[in-house]
C-alpha cells in the first residue's frame, strides 16, 4: 500500500502533524482499521482499533 500525505505549504510538513498524528499511526490504522466507512466527497474514514483511539480520513 502506498501512503502519501498532504504537505502543508505553510510548514512544509505533513498536515497530520497539526492533529498530533504520526505517519506510523496512519499506516497502522489504514492497514488494520477497527472500522472503515465511506466519508464525504469520496473520502474514507478509518478508525483505529481500541488501543489506537485516532481517526484517519483518507482520500482515494
Order of alpha helices (4+ residues) and beta strands (2+ residues): beta-beta-alpha-beta-beta-beta
